[in-house]
Amino acid sequence: MCKRWRFGCLALVILLGLVWLGFNPPGQFGYHCFGLTVYSGIPFPAVDVVVHANGLPGIRGSKDHRVSVEEFDQLIGHRAGDYPDVVIIGTGYEGQVQMDGGILIRGYGPIVEVLPTPQAVRRFNELRAAGKRVAAIIHSTC
């Protein structure tokens, strides 16, 4: 009886894990709502998410409503293998995030798309599915 119970619990955990990954696939944004973003199956509650062009996620250093040129330059990197084709900036659910002017007026660098967070995560997934190297800064709240 005890072995059957343990096997049932293990099977349930595996099934739930597969369902979770089905809705939150590796290398893409999955479930997201105000204050919660899931990337590659990893939930990021109440923080802003940074995704580098190589697909590795991180937590944005500050919950600031401004993306600086320095933060942008750090995201895009300067090594050929790290350089994204496109950078997506998710401005939050109410569009509160602003960018330093120097980011958008450059005559060089990756394409920059600035979108409200729900559209930004969809666009990120579309570009990744199309084989583009995409980096992102996603503001998870306002």
C-alpha positions as CSV (number, residue, x, y, z in Angstrom):
1,M,0.0,0.0,0.0
2,C,2.8,2.5,1.0
3,K,4.7,1.8,-2.3
4,R,1.6,2.3,-4.4
5,W,0.9,5.6,-2.6
6,R,4.5,6.8,-3.2
7,F,4.4,5.8,-6.8
8,G,1.1,7.7,-7.2
9,C,2.5,10.8,-5.6
10,L,5.6,10.6,-7.8
11,A,3.5,10.2,-10.9
12,L,1.4,13.2,-9.9
13,V,4.4,15.4,-9.4
14,I,5.9,14.3,-12.7
15,L,2.5,15.0,-14.5
16,L,2.2,18.4,-12.9
17,G,5.8,19.3,-13.9
18,L,5.1,18.3,-17.5
19,V,1.9,20.4,-17.5
20,W,3.8,23.3,-16.0
21,L,6.5,23.1,-18.7
22,G,3.8,22.7,-21.4
23,F,2.3,26.1,-20.5
24,N,5.8,27.6,-19.7
25,P,8.2,26.2,-22.2
26,P,12.0,26.6,-22.0
27,G,13.4,29.6,-23.7
28,Q,10.1,31.5,-23.8
29,F,7.8,33.5,-21.7
30,G,4.8,31.5,-20.4
31,Y,2.2,32.7,-17.9
32,H,2.4,36.3,-17.0
33,C,0.1,38.7,-15.1
34,F,0.6,41.9,-13.1
35,G,3.5,41.2,-10.7
36,L,4.4,37.7,-12.0
37,T,6.3,36.7,-15.0
38,V,7.3,33.1,-15.9
39,Y,10.3,32.6,-18.2
40,S,11.6,29.1,-19.1
41,G,9.4,27.6,-16.4
42,I,10.9,29.8,-13.7
43,P,8.5,32.1,-11.9
44,F,9.7,35.6,-11.2
45,P,7.2,37.2,-8.7
46,A,7.3,40.9,-8.1
47,V,10.6,41.5,-9.9
48,D,11.6,42.7,-13.4
49,V,13.1,40.1,-15.7
50,V,16.1,40.5,-17.9
51,V,16.7,37.9,-20.7
52,H,20.0,37.9,-22.5
53,A,20.4,37.0,-26.2
54,N,21.8,33.6,-25.2
55,G,18.5,32.9,-23.4
56,L,19.7,33.2,-19.8
57,P,17.3,35.0,-17.5
58,G,18.1,37.2,-14.6
59,I,16.5,39.7,-12.3
60,R,16.8,43.4,-13.1
61,G,18.9,45.2,-10.6
62,S,16.4,47.8,-9.8
63,K,12.6,48.2,-10.0
64,D,13.2,51.6,-11.6
65,H,10.8,53.1,-14.1
66,R,13.7,54.1,-16.4
67,V,16.0,52.0,-18.6
68,S,19.4,53.8,-18.8
69,V,21.8,53.7,-21.6
70,E,24.3,51.9,-19.3
71,E,21.7,49.2,-18.5
72,F,20.9,48.8,-22.2
73,D,24.6,48.5,-23.1
74,Q,25.2,45.9,-20.4
75,L,22.3,43.9,-21.8
76,I,23.4,43.9,-25.4
77,G,27.0,43.1,-24.5
78,H,29.9,43.7,-26.9
79,R,31.0,40.2,-27.8
80,A,29.8,38.9,-31.1
81,G,28.1,35.8,-29.6
82,D,26.2,37.8,-27.0
83,Y,24.8,40.4,-29.4
84,P,21.0,40.3,-30.0
85,D,19.2,41.0,-33.2
86,V,16.3,42.6,-31.3
87,V,15.8,44.0,-27.8
88,I,12.3,44.0,-26.4
89,I,11.5,46.5,-23.7
90,G,8.3,45.7,-21.7
91,T,7.1,49.0,-20.3
92,G,4.7,47.4,-17.7
93,Y,1.0,46.9,-17.7
94,E,0.3,50.7,-17.5
95,G,3.3,51.7,-19.7
96,Q,5.2,53.5,-16.9
97,V,8.7,52.6,-17.9
98,Q,10.6,55.2,-19.9
99,M,14.0,54.9,-21.7
100,D,16.9,57.3,-21.8
101,G,16.8,59.1,-25.2
102,G,20.2,57.8,-26.2
103,I,18.8,54.2,-26.6
104,L,16.4,55.0,-29.4
105,I,18.3,57.6,-31.4
106,R,21.4,55.5,-32.1
107,G,22.2,54.8,-35.7
108,Y,23.6,51.4,-34.8
109,G,22.9,48.4,-32.7
110,P,20.0,45.9,-32.4
111,I,16.4,46.8,-33.3
112,V,14.6,48.0,-30.2
113,E,10.9,47.4,-29.8
114,V,9.1,49.1,-26.9
115,L,5.8,47.6,-26.0
116,P,3.5,47.2,-23.0
117,T,4.4,44.1,-21.1
118,P,1.7,41.8,-22.4
119,Q,2.5,42.5,-26.0
120,A,6.3,42.5,-25.2
121,V,6.2,38.9,-24.0
122,R,4.1,37.8,-27.0
123,R,6.5,39.5,-29.4
124,F,9.6,38.0,-27.6
125,N,8.1,34.5,-28.1
126,E,7.3,35.2,-31.8
127,L,10.8,36.4,-32.5
128,R,12.4,33.5,-30.7
129,A,10.2,31.0,-32.6
130,A,11.4,32.7,-35.8
131,G,15.0,32.0,-34.8
132,K,16.0,35.5,-33.9
133,R,18.5,36.3,-31.0
134,V,16.3,38.3,-28.7
135,A,17.1,40.1,-25.4
136,A,14.5,41.7,-23.2
137,I,13.9,43.8,-20.2
138,I,10.4,43.1,-18.9
139,H,8.8,45.3,-16.2
140,S,6.3,43.1,-14.3
141,T,4.1,45.7,-12.7
142,C,2.9,49.2,-13.5
